Amino acid sequence: MKIRVFITLKAGVLDPQGKAVLQALSAMGFDQLRDVRQGKVIELDLDESDPEKAAAAAREMCERLLANTVIEDYTLDIQQ
């Protein structure tokens, strides 16, 4: 089973990379932008057919290693 993990900084946490992208896009003429937040996507391919068990394993991976839950949020996209 494939799971995509989307990891983003929590609201209120400064995002210097997002600000740099915002400035670069603004300099290129994309003036309609208000803000840019940058994150990461991790694709997991689990040897599990039960979506609930796969999601539980992915959440444990996020809590223990993949996401810094003090400053980051994550969401799972389970693809069956």
Secondary structure, 3 states (H helix, E strand, C coil): CEEEEEEEECCCCCCHHHHHHHHHHHHCCCCCCCCCCCEEEEEEECCCCCHHHHHHHHHHHHHHHHCCCCCEEEEEEEEC
